């Protein structure tokens, strides 16, 4: 079964990121294909290269990167939500003349069309957070 996930919650203020990660991990372990994780609303904070949680807390960004690398999962960040929350890639940094980019390696910024594409190509689109 092909599955995509829409993640709406920030890693530091809700359980959505943890729940989505564990769900994706379980899907992969059961042999399902996770096509895409779409980070939307406060979920875009999962893609920040500058987030530094204490060492004894979960490193959400690193876990998403590792899972995506191991299972070839697209990590897509909504451009509008990311810009609103200060998450930018090199292209957006240059477009808005910002001093630098801060999106973590392995994440890509794109539009809502990627969420629609994920829904069309997947048997299930599961959302976490609100």
Secondary structure by P-SEA (a helix, b strand, c coil): cbbbbbbcccccccaaaaaaaaaaaaaaaacccccbbbbcccccccccccccccccccaaaaaaaaaaaaccccccccaaaaaaaccccaaaaaaaccccccccccbbbbcaaaaaaaaaaccbbbbccc
